[in-house]
């Protein structure tokens, strides 16, 4: 292990979520390269705490809410002077940049965008939508590096914020790790995977508007009119009551399960016949990469951003229009009729932990 100033990563928490899982994977890879790491959390809680290497120093700011972390984060930066502060997710990025400014800019800040900005801000009020580009453009001016997780997300962020596109770097997420491949070899913890039962269609993600699970449920109801199958959606969120009501209205309650968040989604992916991403928008959907790595046939909406890049324009899995129930149902039926496919050997290399760590460390080394 090298000595000297740590590389610091800042997050609100490590509760279940794609961005949090990405940061944990990245931290694991950086530790393996011999660099000291501080994981700085607004509140040190979440399902991923147990997955951190023992060498990681967890800094609990005990702030409760993100906005209240400005003071303790500023104090941490002044006291510890980490080599770099890597922040993820827009609101946390702005907090990190403000704290670094208060601390005297002794630590350069790398901000990472995991979403498609134009889509994730559509539900904002009119005044917020007008002001937000200015907030981003001026706030991110203090960042040493601005990283997006896909080319389309970088292009979209530049258009939305007015930040020059040449300021942005694209680094794919560190999704494929030895740990998740080991998880894929475990048996899924659900009775619907027993031999001889109908094939399982799987969705994974927070039960929110972004993931558009109503379209998946309606498409699955169409699939059930033509053949036997079952649908499992892993995840938790505010849309659960809406989805449960829709399941009953569609008459598919006997063939749909919403068991909540599961720590080993990879086992479910490996055991399912088809994985479906029904999102209205993404940044770089981790679950789609994981499903490919698990050897599962995939169907995805052609949403901004990420699925088209991951699936190589439809070469590695079906792409359908966002919100198109009939097209999604047809693609699921087609995927259920096909045997498990094999990927080109280099298809997932850009999404490995080693590739991501290489790219992040290269940016840091080159200043």
URCOR-V427803 format. One record per pair of residues at least 6 apart in sequence whose C-alpha atoms are under 8 Angstrom apart, sorted by the first residue. I is the first residue (numbers start at 1). J is the second residue. Records with the same first field share a line. If there is no record, write none. Layout:
# URCOR-V427803
I->J / J
This chain:
# URCOR-V427803
1->33 / 34 / 35 / 36
2->34 / 35 / 36
3->35 / 36
4->36
5->36 / 80 / 81 / 82 / 83
6->35 / 36 / 37 / 38 / 82 / 83 / 84
7->35 / 36 / 37 / 38 / 82 / 83 / 84 / 85 / 86
8->37 / 38 / 39 / 40 / 82 / 83 / 84 / 85 / 86
9->23 / 27 / 37 / 38 / 39 / 40 / 85 / 86 / 87
10->39 / 40 / 41 / 85 / 86 / 87 / 88 / 92 / 96
11->20 / 39 / 40 / 41 / 42 / 87 / 88 / 92
12->41 / 42 / 43 / 65 / 66 / 92
13->20 / 41 / 42 / 43 / 44 / 45 / 46
14->20 / 21 / 41 / 44 / 45 / 46 / 47 / 48 / 49
15->45 / 46 / 47 / 48
16->46 / 47 / 48 / 261
17->206
18->285 / 286 / 287
19->88 / 89 / 114
20->48
21->48
22->173 / 174 / 175
23->88
24->48 / 51 / 52
25->174 / 175 / 177 / 353
26->174 / 353 / 356 / 357
27->37 / 52 / 56
28->52 / 53
29->353 / 354 / 357
30->37 / 357
31->37 / 53 / 55 / 56
36->55 / 56
37->55 / 56 / 57
38->56 / 57 / 58 / 59
39->56 / 57 / 58 / 59
40->58 / 59 / 60 / 61
41->58 / 59 / 60 / 61 / 62
42->60 / 61 / 62 / 63 / 64 / 65 / 66 / 69
43->60 / 61 / 62 / 63 / 64 / 65
44->58 / 59 / 60 / 61 / 62
47->263
61->69 / 72 / 73
62->69
63->69 / 72
66->92 / 95
67->95
69->95
70->95 / 96 / 98 / 99
71->99
73->96 / 99
74->99 / 100 / 102 / 103
75->103
77->99 / 100 / 103 / 106 / 107
78->103 / 104 / 106
81->106 / 107
82->107
83->107 / 108
84->107 / 108 / 109 / 110 / 364
85->96 / 107 / 108 / 109 / 110
86->109 / 110 / 111 / 112
87->93 / 96 / 109 / 110 / 111 / 112
88->111 / 112 / 113 / 114
89->111 / 112 / 113 / 114 / 115
90->112 / 113
93->111 / 112
94->139 / 140
96->109
97->109 / 139 / 140 / 142 / 143
98->139
100->106 / 107 / 108 / 109
101->142
108->143 / 144
109->142 / 143 / 144 / 145
110->143 / 144 / 145 / 146 / 147
111->140 / 143 / 145 / 146 / 147
112->146 / 147 / 148 / 149
113->146 / 147 / 148 / 149 / 153 / 283
114->148 / 149 / 153 / 282 / 283 / 284
115->149 / 153 / 281 / 282 / 283 / 284 / 305
116->153 / 156 / 157 / 281 / 282 / 283 / 304 / 305
117->153 / 156 / 157 / 160
118->156 / 157 / 160
119->281
120->281
121->129
122->129
132->161
133->160 / 161 / 162
134->161
136->161
137->161 / 162 / 163
140->146
144->367
145->167 / 168 / 169 / 363
146->167 / 168 / 169
147->154 / 168 / 169 / 170 / 171
148->154 / 168 / 169 / 170 / 171 / 172
149->170 / 171 / 172 / 173 / 283 / 284
150->170 / 171 / 172 / 283 / 284 / 305 / 306 / 309
151->170 / 306
152->304 / 305 / 306
153->283 / 304 / 305 / 306
154->165 / 168 / 169 / 170
155->165
157->163
158->164 / 165
171->356 / 359 / 360
172->284 / 350 / 351 / 356
173->284 / 286 / 351 / 352 / 353 / 356
174->351 / 352 / 353 / 354 / 355 / 356 / 357
175->286 / 289 / 290 / 351 / 352 / 353
176->289 / 290 / 293 / 348 / 351 / 352 / 353
177->352 / 353
180->266
181->266 / 293 / 294
183->264 / 266 / 267
184->264 / 266 / 267 / 268 / 269 / 270 / 294
185->267 / 270
186->267
187->267 / 268 / 271
188->264 / 267 / 268 / 271
189->268
192->198 / 200 / 230
193->199 / 200 / 271 / 272
198->228 / 229 / 230
199->228 / 229 / 230 / 272 / 273 / 336
200->229 / 230 / 231 / 232 / 271 / 272 / 273 / 274
201->229 / 230 / 231 / 232 / 272 / 273 / 274 / 275 / 276
202->231 / 232 / 233 / 234 / 268 / 269 / 272 / 274 / 275 / 276
203->231 / 232 / 233 / 234 / 275 / 276 / 277 / 278
204->233 / 234 / 235 / 265 / 277 / 287
205->211 / 233 / 234 / 235 / 236 / 287
206->234 / 235 / 236 / 237
207->213 / 235 / 236 / 237 / 238 / 239 / 240
208->237 / 238 / 239
209->239 / 280
210->279 / 280 / 281 / 282
211->277 / 278 / 279 / 280 / 281
212->278 / 279 / 280 / 323
213->243 / 278 / 279
214->243 / 246
215->278 / 323 / 324 / 325
216->276 / 278 / 325 / 328
217->246 / 247
218->250 / 325
219->325 / 326 / 328 / 329
220->231 / 329
221->250 / 251 / 252
222->326 / 329
223->229 / 329 / 330 / 332 / 333
229->255
230->255 / 256
231->255 / 256 / 257
232->256 / 257 / 258 / 259
233->256 / 257 / 258 / 259 / 260
234->258 / 259 / 260 / 261 / 262 / 265
235->258 / 259 / 260 / 261 / 262
236->260 / 261
247->253 / 256
266->290 / 291 / 294
269->275 / 290 / 291 / 294 / 296
270->291 / 294 / 295 / 296
272->296
273->296 / 297 / 336 / 340
274->296 / 297 / 298 / 299 / 332 / 335 / 336
275->288 / 291 / 296 / 297 / 298 / 299
276->298 / 299 / 300 / 332
277->288 / 298 / 299 / 300 / 301
278->300 / 301 / 322 / 323
279->300 / 301 / 303 / 322
280->301 / 303 / 304 / 322 / 323
281->303 / 304 / 305
282->303 / 304 / 305 / 306
283->304 / 305 / 306
284->305 / 306 / 307
285->306 / 307
288->298 / 307 / 310
289->310 / 348 / 351
291->297 / 298
292->298 / 343
293->348
295->340 / 341 / 342
296->340 / 341
297->317 / 335 / 340 / 341
298->316 / 317 / 318 / 335
299->317 / 318 / 319 / 320 / 328 / 331 / 332 / 335
300->307 / 317 / 318 / 319 / 320
301->307 / 319 / 320 / 321 / 322 / 323 / 328
302->308 / 319 / 320 / 321 / 322
303->321 / 322
307->319
308->314 / 319
311->317
313->319
316->343
318->331
320->327 / 328 / 331
321->327 / 328
349->355
350->356
